[in-house]
């Protein structure tokens, strides 16, 4: 699944971009940038993003490009 689909789902769970932003402790325009693939979710915000959706997604799904920080459980040593 593309990251923007995860962001869309997270917005739906939170209720709005603003509510998701508040839960992740970022500004609403940051959520817009994530949604429109202008920015990636910062590694420092990944865990807050996961908490904001009550663990519906896993960190490795949000930042699959950072396997050393967020390893996929099937690929963990």
mmCIF file of the N, C-alpha and C atoms, coordinates in Angstrom:
data_MODEL
# 
_entry.id   MODEL 
# 
loop_
_atom_site.group_PDB 
_atom_site.id 
_atom_site.type_symbol 
_atom_site.label_atom_id 
_atom_site.label_alt_id 
_atom_site.label_comp_id 
_atom_site.label_asym_id 
_atom_site.label_entity_id 
_atom_site.label_seq_id 
_atom_site.pdbx_PDB_ins_code 
_atom_site.Cartn_x 
_atom_site.Cartn_y 
_atom_site.Cartn_z 
_atom_site.occupancy 
_atom_site.B_iso_or_equiv 
_atom_site.pdbx_formal_charge 
_atom_site.auth_seq_id 
_atom_site.auth_comp_id 
_atom_site.auth_asym_id 
_atom_site.auth_atom_id 
_atom_site.pdbx_PDB_model_num 
ATOM 1   N N  . UNK A 1 1  ? 0.856   -1.174  0.000  1.00 0.00 ? 1  UNK A N  1 
ATOM 2   C CA . UNK A 1 1  ? 0.000   0.000   0.000  1.00 0.00 ? 1  UNK A CA 1 
ATOM 3   C C  . UNK A 1 1  ? 0.904   1.240   0.000  1.00 0.00 ? 1  UNK A C  1 
ATOM 4   N N  . UNK A 1 2  ? 0.531   2.229   -0.776 1.00 0.00 ? 2  UNK A N  1 
ATOM 5   C CA . UNK A 1 2  ? 1.276   3.485   -0.842 1.00 0.00 ? 2  UNK A CA 1 
ATOM 6   C C  . UNK A 1 2  ? 1.112   4.271   0.459  1.00 0.00 ? 2  UNK A C  1 
ATOM 7   N N  . UNK A 1 3  ? 2.144   5.023   0.810  1.00 0.00 ? 3  UNK A N  1 
ATOM 8   C CA . UNK A 1 3  ? 2.102   5.785   2.062  1.00 0.00 ? 3  UNK A CA 1 
ATOM 9   C C  . UNK A 1 3  ? 0.906   6.721   2.113  1.00 0.00 ? 3  UNK A C  1 
ATOM 10  N N  . UNK A 1 4  ? 0.539   7.318   0.976  1.00 0.00 ? 4  UNK A N  1 
ATOM 11  C CA . UNK A 1 4  ? -0.589  8.250   1.055  1.00 0.00 ? 4  UNK A CA 1 
ATOM 12  C C  . UNK A 1 4  ? -1.892  7.522   1.388  1.00 0.00 ? 4  UNK A C  1 
ATOM 13  N N  . UNK A 1 5  ? -1.998  6.248   1.069  1.00 0.00 ? 5  UNK A N  1 
ATOM 14  C CA . UNK A 1 5  ? -3.186  5.488   1.474  1.00 0.00 ? 5  UNK A CA 1 
ATOM 15  C C  . UNK A 1 5  ? -3.193  5.263   2.990  1.00 0.00 ? 5  UNK A C  1 
ATOM 16  N N  . UNK A 1 6  ? -2.012  5.050   3.566  1.00 0.00 ? 6  UNK A N  1 
ATOM 17  C CA . UNK A 1 6  ? -1.923  4.957   5.028  1.00 0.00 ? 6  UNK A CA 1 
ATOM 18  C C  . UNK A 1 6  ? -2.314  6.288   5.664  1.00 0.00 ? 6  UNK A C  1 
ATOM 19  N N  . UNK A 1 7  ? -1.847  7.383   5.065  1.00 0.00 ? 7  UNK A N  1 
ATOM 20  C CA . UNK A 1 7  ? -2.173  8.705   5.603  1.00 0.00 ? 7  UNK A CA 1 
ATOM 21  C C  . UNK A 1 7  ? -3.669  8.969   5.466  1.00 0.00 ? 7  UNK A C  1 
ATOM 22  N N  . UNK A 1 8  ? -4.250  8.607   4.319  1.00 0.00 ? 8  UNK A N  1 
ATOM 23  C CA . UNK A 1 8  ? -5.701  8.774   4.144  1.00 0.00 ? 8  UNK A CA 1 
ATOM 24  C C  . UNK A 1 8  ? -6.455  8.004   5.220  1.00 0.00 ? 8  UNK A C  1 
ATOM 25  N N  . UNK A 1 9  ? -6.042  6.779   5.457  1.00 0.00 ? 9  UNK A N  1 
ATOM 26  C CA . UNK A 1 9  ? -6.706  5.945   6.473  1.00 0.00 ? 9  UNK A CA 1 
ATOM 27  C C  . UNK A 1 9  ? -6.526  6.555   7.860  1.00 0.00 ? 9  UNK A C  1 
ATOM 28  N N  . UNK A 1 10 ? -5.329  7.065   8.141  1.00 0.00 ? 10 UNK A N  1 
ATOM 29  C CA . UNK A 1 10 ? -5.072  7.686   9.442  1.00 0.00 ? 10 UNK A CA 1 
ATOM 30  C C  . UNK A 1 10 ? -5.941  8.921   9.641  1.00 0.00 ? 10 UNK A C  1 
ATOM 31  N N  . UNK A 1 11 ? -6.112  9.716   8.589  1.00 0.00 ? 11 UNK A N  1 
ATOM 32  C CA . UNK A 1 11 ? -6.985  10.896  8.664  1.00 0.00 ? 11 UNK A CA 1 
ATOM 33  C C  . UNK A 1 11 ? -8.412  10.458  8.961  1.00 0.00 ? 11 UNK A C  1 
ATOM 34  N N  . UNK A 1 12 ? -8.836  9.398   8.301  1.00 0.00 ? 12 UNK A N  1 
ATOM 35  C CA . UNK A 1 12 ? -10.181 8.872   8.522  1.00 0.00 ? 12 UNK A CA 1 
ATOM 36  C C  . UNK A 1 12 ? -10.356 8.412   9.976  1.00 0.00 ? 12 UNK A C  1 
ATOM 37  N N  . UNK A 1 13 ? -9.365  7.729   10.501 1.00 0.00 ? 13 UNK A N  1 
ATOM 38  C CA . UNK A 1 13 ? -9.424  7.250   11.884 1.00 0.00 ? 13 UNK A CA 1 
ATOM 39  C C  . UNK A 1 13 ? -9.457  8.428   12.857 1.00 0.00 ? 13 UNK A C  1 
ATOM 40  N N  . UNK A 1 14 ? -8.601  9.412   12.620 1.00 0.00 ? 14 UNK A N  1 
ATOM 41  C CA . UNK A 1 14 ? -8.505  10.568  13.527 1.00 0.00 ? 14 UNK A CA 1 
ATOM 42  C C  . UNK A 1 14 ? -9.702  11.501  13.402 1.00 0.00 ? 14 UNK A C  1 
ATOM 43  N N  . UNK A 1 15 ? -10.275 11.588  12.210 1.00 0.00 ? 15 UNK A N  1 
ATOM 44  C CA . UNK A 1 15 ? -11.433 12.454  12.000 1.00 0.00 ? 15 UNK A CA 1 
ATOM 45  C C  . UNK A 1 15 ? -11.170 13.639  11.099 1.00 0.00 ? 15 UNK A C  1 
ATOM 46  N N  . UNK A 1 16 ? -9.921  14.073  11.019 1.00 0.00 ? 16 UNK A N  1 
ATOM 47  C CA . UNK A 1 16 ? -9.548  15.177  10.131 1.00 0.00 ? 16 UNK A CA 1 
ATOM 48  C C  . UNK A 1 16 ? -8.025  15.291  10.108 1.00 0.00 ? 16 UNK A C  1 
ATOM 49  N N  . UNK A 1 17 ? -7.523  16.047  9.136  1.00 0.00 ? 17 UNK A N  1 
ATOM 50  C CA . UNK A 1 17 ? -6.082  16.295  9.094  1.00 0.00 ? 17 UNK A CA 1 
ATOM 51  C C  . UNK A 1 17 ? -5.624  16.997  10.373 1.00 0.00 ? 17 UNK A C  1 
ATOM 52  N N  . UNK A 1 18 ? -6.393  17.957  10.839 1.00 0.00 ? 18 UNK A N  1 
ATOM 53  C CA . UNK A 1 18 ? -6.044  18.714  12.043 1.00 0.00 ? 18 UNK A CA 1 
ATOM 54  C C  . UNK A 1 18 ? -5.992  17.804  13.270 1.00 0.00 ? 18 UNK A C  1 
ATOM 55  N N  . UNK A 1 19 ? -6.972  16.930  13.410 1.00 0.00 ? 19 UNK A N  1 
ATOM 56  C CA . UNK A 1 19 ? -6.991  16.025  14.560 1.00 0.00 ? 19 UNK A CA 1 
ATOM 57  C C  . UNK A 1 19 ? -5.809  15.061  14.514 1.00 0.00 ? 19 UNK A C  1 
ATOM 58  N N  . UNK A 1 20 ? -5.483  14.564  13.316 1.00 0.00 ? 20 UNK A N  1 
ATOM 59  C CA . UNK A 1 20 ? -4.317  13.693  13.186 1.00 0.00 ? 20 UNK A CA 1 
ATOM 60  C C  . UNK A 1 20 ? -3.050  14.471  13.526 1.00 0.00 ? 20 UNK A C  1 
ATOM 61  N N  . UNK A 1 21 ? -2.953  15.690  13.025 1.00 0.00 ? 21 UNK A N  1 
ATOM 62  C CA . UNK A 1 21 ? -1.790  16.534  13.317 1.00 0.00 ? 21 UNK A CA 1 
ATOM 63  C C  . UNK A 1 21 ? -1.631  16.732  14.820 1.00 0.00 ? 21 UNK A C  1 
ATOM 64  N N  . UNK A 1 22 ? -2.721  16.992  15.508 1.00 0.00 ? 22 UNK A N  1 
ATOM 65  C CA . UNK A 1 22 ? -2.670  17.176  16.959 1.00 0.00 ? 22 UNK A CA 1 
ATOM 66  C C  . UNK A 1 22 ? -2.178  15.909  17.658 1.00 0.00 ? 22 UNK A C  1 
ATOM 67  N N  . UNK A 1 23 ? -2.651  14.756  17.206 1.00 0.00 ? 23 UNK A N  1 
ATOM 68  C CA . UNK A 1 23 ? -2.247  13.490  17.819 1.00 0.00 ? 23 UNK A CA 1 
ATOM 69  C C  . UNK A 1 23 ? -0.772  13.183  17.589 1.00 0.00 ? 23 UNK A C  1 
ATOM 70  N N  . UNK A 1 24 ? -0.258  13.598  16.426 1.00 0.00 ? 24 UNK A N  1 
ATOM 71  C CA . UNK A 1 24 ? 1.137   13.319  16.087 1.00 0.00 ? 24 UNK A CA 1 
ATOM 72  C C  . UNK A 1 24 ? 2.060   14.457  16.541 1.00 0.00 ? 24 UNK A C  1 
ATOM 73  N N  . UNK A 1 25 ? 1.474   15.561  16.977 1.00 0.00 ? 25 UNK A N  1 
ATOM 74  C CA . UNK A 1 25 ? 2.222   16.756  17.410 1.00 0.00 ? 25 UNK A CA 1 
ATOM 75  C C  . UNK A 1 25 ? 2.999   17.402  16.268 1.00 0.00 ? 25 UNK A C  1 
ATOM 76  N N  . UNK A 1 26 ? 2.307   17.533  15.131 1.00 0.00 ? 26 UNK A N  1 
ATOM 77  C CA . UNK A 1 26 ? 2.847   18.262  13.985 1.00 0.00 ? 26 UNK A CA 1 
ATOM 78  C C  . UNK A 1 26 ? 1.791   19.259  13.538 1.00 0.00 ? 26 UNK A C  1 
ATOM 79  N N  . UNK A 1 27 ? 2.166   20.154  12.634 1.00 0.00 ? 27 UNK A N  1 
ATOM 80  C CA . UNK A 1 27 ? 1.214   21.113  12.083 1.00 0.00 ? 27 UNK A CA 1 
ATOM 81  C C  . UNK A 1 27 ? 0.361   20.439  11.008 1.00 0.00 ? 27 UNK A C  1 
ATOM 82  N N  . UNK A 1 28 ? -0.863  20.908  10.834 1.00 0.00 ? 28 UNK A N  1 
ATOM 83  C CA . UNK A 1 28 ? -1.758  20.335  9.823  1.00 0.00 ? 28 UNK A CA 1 
ATOM 84  C C  . UNK A 1 28 ? -1.138  20.345  8.428  1.00 0.00 ? 28 UNK A C  1 
ATOM 85  N N  . UNK A 1 29 ? -0.409  21.397  8.015  1.00 0.00 ? 29 UNK A N  1 
ATOM 86  C CA . UNK A 1 29 ? 0.206   21.347  6.682  1.00 0.00 ? 29 UNK A CA 1 
ATOM 87  C C  . UNK A 1 29 ? 1.189   20.183  6.498  1.00 0.00 ? 29 UNK A C  1 
ATOM 88  N N  . UNK A 1 30 ? 1.768   19.711  7.585  1.00 0.00 ? 30 UNK A N  1 
ATOM 89  C CA . UNK A 1 30 ? 2.651   18.542  7.502  1.00 0.00 ? 30 UNK A CA 1 
ATOM 90  C C  . UNK A 1 30 ? 1.858   17.319  7.082  1.00 0.00 ? 30 UNK A C  1 
ATOM 91  N N  . UNK A 1 31 ? 0.666   17.156  7.633  1.00 0.00 ? 31 UNK A N  1 
ATOM 92  C CA . UNK A 1 31 ? -0.202  16.037  7.248  1.00 0.00 ? 31 UNK A CA 1 
ATOM 93  C C  . UNK A 1 31 ? -0.542  16.147  5.765  1.00 0.00 ? 31 UNK A C  1 
ATOM 94  N N  . UNK A 1 32 ? -0.846  17.355  5.304  1.00 0.00 ? 32 UNK A N  1 
ATOM 95  C CA . UNK A 1 32 ? -1.154  17.576  3.891  1.00 0.00 ? 32 UNK A CA 1 
ATOM 96  C C  . UNK A 1 32 ? 0.033   17.156  3.027  1.00 0.00 ? 32 UNK A C  1 
ATOM 97  N N  . UNK A 1 33 ? 1.233   17.516  3.440  1.00 0.00 ? 33 UNK A N  1 
ATOM 98  C CA . UNK A 1 33 ? 2.436   17.142  2.684  1.00 0.00 ? 33 UNK A CA 1 
ATOM 99  C C  . UNK A 1 33 ? 2.616   15.628  2.642  1.00 0.00 ? 33 UNK A C  1 
ATOM 100 N N  . UNK A 1 34 ? 2.345   14.948  3.756  1.00 0.00 ? 34 UNK A N  1 
ATOM 101 C CA . UNK A 1 34 ? 2.424   13.488  3.764  1.00 0.00 ? 34 UNK A CA 1 
ATOM 102 C C  . UNK A 1 34 ? 1.379   12.899  2.826  1.00 0.00 ? 34 UNK A C  1 
ATOM 103 N N  . UNK A 1 35 ? 0.186   13.436  2.877  1.00 0.00 ? 35 UNK A N  1 
ATOM 104 C CA . UNK A 1 35 ? -0.914  12.936  2.061  1.00 0.00 ? 35 UNK A CA 1 
ATOM 105 C C  . UNK A 1 35 ? -0.615  13.079  0.577  1.00 0.00 ? 35 UNK A C  1 
ATOM 106 N N  . UNK A 1 36 ? -0.002  14.184  0.204  1.00 0.00 ? 36 UNK A N  1 
ATOM 107 C CA . UNK A 1 36 ? 0.271   14.473  -1.208 1.00 0.00 ? 36 UNK A CA 1 
ATOM 108 C C  . UNK A 1 36 ? 1.699   14.130  -1.611 1.00 0.00 ? 36 UNK A C  1 
ATOM 109 N N  . UNK A 1 37 ? 2.360   13.327  -0.779 1.00 0.00 ? 37 UNK A N  1 
ATOM 110 C CA . UNK A 1 37 ? 3.705   12.809  -1.064 1.00 0.00 ? 37 UNK A CA 1 
ATOM 111 C C  . UNK A 1 37 ? 4.742   13.898  -1.290 1.00 0.00 ? 37 UNK A C  1 
ATOM 112 N N  . UNK A 1 38 ? 4.549   15.037  -0.646 1.00 0.00 ? 38 UNK A N  1 
ATOM 113 C CA . UNK A 1 38 ? 5.528   16.126  -0.724 1.00 0.00 ? 38 UNK A CA 1 
ATOM 114 C C  . UNK A 1 38 ? 6.656   15.904  0.281  1.00 0.00 ? 38 UNK A C  1 
ATOM 115 N N  . UNK A 1 39 ? 6.350   15.195  1.362  1.00 0.00 ? 39 UNK A N  1 
ATOM 116 C CA . UNK A 1 39 ? 7.323   14.849  2.400  1.00 0.00 ? 39 UNK A CA 1 
ATOM 117 C C  . UNK A 1 39 ? 7.024   13.439  2.874  1.00 0.00 ? 39 UNK A C  1 
ATOM 118 N N  . UNK A 1 40 ? 8.051   12.793  3.416  1.00 0.00 ? 40 UNK A N  1 
ATOM 119 C CA . UNK A 1 40 ? 7.864   11.505  4.070  1.00 0.00 ? 40 UNK A CA 1 
ATOM 120 C C  . UNK A 1 40 ? 7.645   11.749  5.561  1.00 0.00 ? 40 UNK A C  1 
ATOM 121 N N  . UNK A 1 41 ? 6.993   10.814  6.203  1.00 0.00 ? 41 UNK A N  1 
ATOM 122 C CA . UNK A 1 41 ? 6.838   10.887  7.655  1.00 0.00 ? 41 UNK A CA 1 
ATOM 123 C C  . UNK A 1 41 ? 8.242   10.804  8.253  1.00 0.00 ? 41 UNK A C  1 
ATOM 124 N N  . UNK A 1 42 ? 8.601   11.792  9.029  1.00 0.00 ? 42 UNK A N  1 
ATOM 125 C CA . UNK A 1 42 ? 9.921   11.831  9.656  1.00 0.00 ? 42 UNK A CA 1 
ATOM 126 C C  . UNK A 1 42 ? 10.086  10.635  10.590 1.00 0.00 ? 42 UNK A C  1 
ATOM 127 N N  . UNK A 1 43 ? 11.275  10.048  10.628 1.00 0.00 ? 43 UNK A N  1 
ATOM 128 C CA . UNK A 1 43 ? 11.486  8.935   11.557 1.00 0.00 ? 43 UNK A CA 1 
ATOM 129 C C  . UNK A 1 43 ? 11.101  9.282   12.994 1.00 0.00 ? 43 UNK A C  1 
ATOM 130 N N  . UNK A 1 44 ? 11.304  10.539  13.390 1.00 0.00 ? 44 UNK A N  1 
ATOM 131 C CA . UNK A 1 44 ? 10.949  10.915  14.767 1.00 0.00 ? 44 UNK A CA 1 
ATOM 132 C C  . UNK A 1 44 ? 9.439   10.959  14.979 1.00 0.00 ? 44 UNK A C  1 
ATOM 133 N N  . UNK A 1 45 ? 8.651   11.001  13.895 1.00 0.00 ? 45 UNK A N  1 
ATOM 134 C CA . UNK A 1 45 ? 7.193   11.051  14.014 1.00 0.00 ? 45 UNK A CA 1 
ATOM 135 C C  . UNK A 1 45 ? 6.507   9.713   13.757 1.00 0.00 ? 45 UNK A C  1 
ATOM 136 N N  . UNK A 1 46 ? 7.259   8.725   13.331 1.00 0.00 ? 46 UNK A N  1 
ATOM 137 C CA . UNK A 1 46 ? 6.645   7.440   12.972 1.00 0.00 ? 46 UNK A CA 1 
ATOM 138 C C  . UNK A 1 46 ? 5.908   6.820   14.159 1.00 0.00 ? 46 UNK A C  1 
ATOM 139 N N  . UNK A 1 47 ? 6.538   6.765   15.313 1.00 0.00 ? 47 UNK A N  1 
ATOM 140 C CA . UNK A 1 47 ? 5.885   6.115   16.463 1.00 0.00 ? 47 UNK A CA 1 
ATOM 141 C C  . UNK A 1 47 ? 4.634   6.857   16.902 1.00 0.00 ? 47 UNK A C  1 
ATOM 142 N N  . UNK A 1 48 ? 4.658   8.183   16.857 1.00 0.00 ? 48 UNK A N  1 
ATOM 143 C CA . UNK A 1 48 ? 3.462   8.963   17.197 1.00 0.00 ? 48 UNK A CA 1 
ATOM 144 C C  . UNK A 1 48 ? 2.359   8.709   16.176 1.00 0.00 ? 48 UNK A C  1 
ATOM 145 N N  . UNK A 1 49 ? 2.735   8.575   14.913 1.00 0.00 ? 49 UNK A N  1 
ATOM 146 C CA . UNK A 1 49 ? 1.776   8.267   13.849 1.00 0.00 ? 49 UNK A CA 1 
ATOM 147 C C  . UNK A 1 49 ? 1.112   6.914   14.126 1.00 0.00 ? 49 UNK A C  1 
ATOM 148 N N  . UNK A 1 50 ? 1.909   5.933   14.491 1.00 0.00 ? 50 UNK A N  1 
ATOM 149 C CA . UNK A 1 50 ? 1.390   4.593   14.793 1.00 0.00 ? 50 UNK A CA 1 
ATOM 150 C C  . UNK A 1 50 ? 0.449   4.642   16.004 1.00 0.00 ? 50 UNK A C  1 
ATOM 151 N N  . UNK A 1 51 ? 0.839   5.386   17.038 1.00 0.00 ? 51 UNK A N  1 
ATOM 152 C CA . UNK A 1 51 ? -0.038  5.528   18.220 1.00 0.00 ? 51 UNK A CA 1 
ATOM 153 C C  . UNK A 1 51 ? -1.341  6.232   17.855 1.00 0.00 ? 51 UNK A C  1 
ATOM 154 N N  . UNK A 1 52 ? -1.274  7.188   16.946 1.00 0.00 ? 52 UNK A N  1 
ATOM 155 C CA . UNK A 1 52 ? -2.468  7.951   16.555 1.00 0.00 ? 52 UNK A CA 1 
ATOM 156 C C  . UNK A 1 52 ? -3.517  7.075   15.885 1.00 0.00 ? 52 UNK A C  1 
ATOM 157 N N  . UNK A 1 53 ? -3.080  5.962   15.294 1.00 0.00 ? 53 UNK A N  1 
ATOM 158 C CA . UNK A 1 53 ? -4.028  5.049   14.640 1.00 0.00 ? 53 UNK A CA 1 
ATOM 159 C C  . UNK A 1 53 ? -4.205  3.767   15.451 1.00 0.00 ? 53 UNK A C  1 
ATOM 160 N N  . UNK A 1 54 ? -3.847  3.843   16.729 1.00 0.00 ? 54 UNK A N  1 
ATOM 161 C CA . UNK A 1 54 ? -3.992  2.703   17.647 1.00 0.00 ? 54 UNK A CA 1 
ATOM 162 C C  . UNK A 1 54 ? -3.341  1.433   17.113 1.00 0.00 ? 54 UNK A C  1 
ATOM 163 N N  . UNK A 1 55 ? -2.180  1.600   16.469 1.00 0.00 ? 55 UNK A N  1 
ATOM 164 C CA . UNK A 1 55 ? -1.419  0.446   16.008 1.00 0.00 ? 55 UNK A CA 1 
ATOM 165 C C  . UNK A 1 55 ? -1.980  -0.260  14.792 1.00 0.00 ? 55 UNK A C  1 
ATOM 166 N N  . UNK A 1 56 ? -2.923  0.368   14.095 1.00 0.00 ? 56 UNK A N  1 
ATOM 167 C CA . UNK A 1 56 ? -3.494  -0.275  12.905 1.00 0.00 ? 56 UNK A CA 1 
ATOM 168 C C  . UNK A 1 56 ? -2.426  -0.541  11.839 1.00 0.00 ? 56 UNK A C  1 
ATOM 169 N N  . UNK A 1 57 ? -1.414  0.300   11.798 1.00 0.00 ? 57 UNK A N  1 
ATOM 170 C CA . UNK A 1 57 ? -0.292  0.105   10.883 1.00 0.00 ? 57 UNK A CA 1 
ATOM 171 C C  . UNK A 1 57 ? 0.949   -0.153  11.716 1.00 0.00 ? 57 UNK A C  1 
ATOM 172 N N  . UNK A 1 58 ? 1.969   -0.646  11.064 1.00 0.00 ? 58 UNK A N  1 
ATOM 173 C CA . UNK A 1 58 ? 3.261   -0.873  11.706 1.00 0.00 ? 58 UNK A CA 1 
ATOM 174 C C  . UNK A 1 58 ? 4.270   0.123   11.151 1.00 0.00 ? 58 UNK A C  1 
ATOM 175 N N  . UNK A 1 59 ? 5.285   0.421   11.940 1.00 0.00 ? 59 UNK A N  1 
ATOM 176 C CA . UNK A 1 59 ? 6.285   1.417   11.547 1.00 0.00 ? 59 UNK A CA 1 
ATOM 177 C C  . UNK A 1 59 ? 6.952   1.065   10.224 1.00 0.00 ? 59 UNK A C  1 
ATOM 178 N N  . UNK A 1 60 ? 7.252   -0.215  10.007 1.00 0.00 ? 60 UNK A N  1 
ATOM 179 C CA . UNK A 1 60 ? 7.919   -0.601  8.762  1.00 0.00 ? 60 UNK A CA 1 
ATOM 180 C C  . UNK A 1 60 ? 7.040   -0.341  7.537  1.00 0.00 ? 60 UNK A C  1 
ATOM 181 N N  . UNK A 1 61 ? 5.722   -0.250  7.725  1.00 0.00 ? 61 UNK A N  1 
ATOM 182 C CA . UNK A 1 61 ? 4.832   0.056   6.607  1.00 0.00 ? 61 UNK A CA 1 
ATOM 183 C C  . UNK A 1 61 ? 4.866   1.542   6.269  1.00 0.00 ? 61 UNK A C  1 
ATOM 184 N N  . UNK A 1 62 ? 5.100   2.374   7.262  1.00 0.00 ? 62 UNK A N  1 
ATOM 185 C CA . UNK A 1 62 ? 5.127   3.816   7.057  1.00 0.00 ? 62 UNK A CA 1 
ATOM 186 C C  . UNK A 1 62 ? 6.464   4.249   6.468  1.00 0.00 ? 62 UNK A C  1 
ATOM 187 N N  . UNK A 1 63 ? 7.547   3.628   6.901  1.00 0.00 ? 63 UNK A N  1 
ATOM 188 C CA . UNK A 1 63 ? 8.876   3.963   6.373  1.00 0.00 ? 63 UNK A CA 1 
ATOM 189 C C  . UNK A 1 63 ? 9.610   2.681   5.958  1.00 0.00 ? 63 UNK A C  1 
ATOM 190 N N  . UNK A 1 64 ? 9.150   2.027   4.890  1.00 0.00 ? 64 UNK A N  1 
ATOM 191 C CA . UNK A 1 64 ? 9.820   0.801   4.441  1.00 0.00 ? 64 UNK A CA 1 
ATOM 192 C C  . UNK A 1 64 ? 11.236  1.050   3.925  1.00 0.00 ? 64 UNK A C  1 
ATOM 193 N N  . UNK A 1 65 ? 11.552  2.318   3.650  1.00 0.00 ? 65 UNK A N  1 
ATOM 194 C CA . UNK A 1 65 ? 12.886  2.673   3.170  1.00 0.00 ? 65 UNK A CA 1 
ATOM 195 C C  . UNK A 1 65 ? 13.917  2.745   4.295  1.00 0.00 ? 65 UNK A C  1 
ATOM 196 N N  . UNK A 1 66 ? 13.492  2.540   5.527  1.00 0.00 ? 66 UNK A N  1 
ATOM 197 C CA . UNK A 1 66 ? 14.397  2.596   6.681  1.00 0.00 ? 66 UNK A CA 1 
ATOM 198 C C  . UNK A 1 66 ? 14.370  1.276   7.463  1.00 0.00 ? 66 UNK A C  1 
ATOM 199 N N  . UNK A 1 67 ? 14.784  0.179   6.823  1.00 0.00 ? 67 UNK A N  1 
ATOM 200 C CA . UNK A 1 67 ? 14.686  -1.123  7.492  1.00 0.00 ? 67 UNK A CA 1 
ATOM 201 C C  . UNK A 1 67 ? 15.576  -1.261  8.724  1.00 0.00 ? 67 UNK A C  1 
ATOM 202 N N  . UNK A 1 68 ? 16.646  -0.465  8.816  1.00 0.00 ? 68 UNK A N  1 
ATOM 203 C CA . UNK A 1 68 ? 17.484  -0.539  10.015 1.00 0.00 ? 68 UNK A CA 1 
ATOM 204 C C  . UNK A 1 68 ? 16.783  0.063   11.229 1.00 0.00 ? 68 UNK A C  1 
ATOM 205 N N  . UNK A 1 69 ? 15.954  1.085   10.998 1.00 0.00 ? 69 UNK A N  1 
ATOM 206 C CA . UNK A 1 69 ? 15.198  1.708   12.090 1.00 0.00 ? 69 UNK A CA 1 
ATOM 207 C C  . UNK A 1 69 ? 13.880  0.998   12.362 1.00 0.00 ? 69 UNK A C  1 
ATOM 208 N N  . UNK A 1 70 ? 13.222  0.580   11.280 1.00 0.00 ? 70 UNK A N  1 
ATOM 209 C CA . UNK A 1 70 ? 11.890  -0.018  11.381 1.00 0.00 ? 70 UNK A CA 1 
ATOM 210 C C  . UNK A 1 70 ? 11.873  -1.339  10.603 1.00 0.00 ? 70 UNK A C  1 
ATOM 211 N N  . UNK A 1 71 ? 12.488  -2.383  11.165 1.00 0.00 ? 71 UNK A N  1 
ATOM 212 C CA . UNK A 1 71 ? 12.595  -3.650  10.430 1.00 0.00 ? 71 UNK A CA 1 
ATOM 213 C C  . UNK A 1 71 ? 11.249  -4.349  10.253 1.00 0.00 ? 71 UNK A C  1 
ATOM 214 N N  . UNK A 1 72 ? 11.115  -4.968  9.109  1.00 0.00 ? 72 UNK A N  1 
ATOM 215 C CA . UNK A 1 72 ? 9.951   -5.811  8.839  1.00 0.00 ? 72 UNK A CA 1 
ATOM 216 C C  . UNK A 1 72 ? 10.123  -7.072  9.677  1.00 0.00 ? 72 UNK A C  1 
ATOM 217 N N  . UNK A 1 73 ? 9.093   -7.527  10.373 1.00 0.00 ? 73 UNK A N  1 
ATOM 218 C CA . UNK A 1 73 ? 9.253   -8.687  11.258 1.00 0.00 ? 73 UNK A CA 1 
ATOM 219 C C  . UNK A 1 73 ? 9.697   -9.952  10.527 1.00 0.00 ? 73 UNK A C  1 
ATOM 220 N N  . UNK A 1 74 ? 9.328   -10.101 9.273  1.00 0.00 ? 74 UNK A N  1 
ATOM 221 C CA . UNK A 1 74 ? 9.734   -11.283 8.511  1.00 0.00 ? 74 UNK A CA 1 
ATOM 222 C C  . UNK A 1 74 ? 11.194  -11.225 8.099  1.00 0.00 ? 74 UNK A C  1 
ATOM 223 N N  . UNK A 1 75 ? 11.787  -10.031 8.136  1.00 0.00 ? 75 UNK A N  1 
ATOM 224 C CA . UNK A 1 75 ? 13.169  -9.862  7.703  1.00 0.00 ? 75 UNK A CA 1 
ATOM 225 C C  . UNK A 1 75 ? 14.110  -9.580  8.866  1.00 0.00 ? 75 UNK A C  1 
ATOM 226 N N  . UNK A 1 76 ? 13.579  -9.512  10.077 1.00 0.00 ? 76 UNK A N  1 
ATOM 227 C CA . UNK A 1 76 ? 14.421  -9.240  11.252 1.00 0.00 ? 76 UNK A CA 1 
ATOM 228 C C  . UNK A 1 76 ? 15.311  -10.445 11.533 1.00 0.00 ? 76 UNK A C  1 
ATOM 229 N N  . UNK A 1 77 ? 16.522  -10.150 11.948 1.00 0.00 ? 77 UNK A N  1 
ATOM 230 C CA . UNK A 1 77 ? 17.482  -11.237 12.199 1.00 0.00 ? 77 UNK A CA 1 
ATOM 231 C C  . UNK A 1 77 ? 17.233  -11.896 13.538 1.00 0.00 ? 77 UNK A C  1 
# 
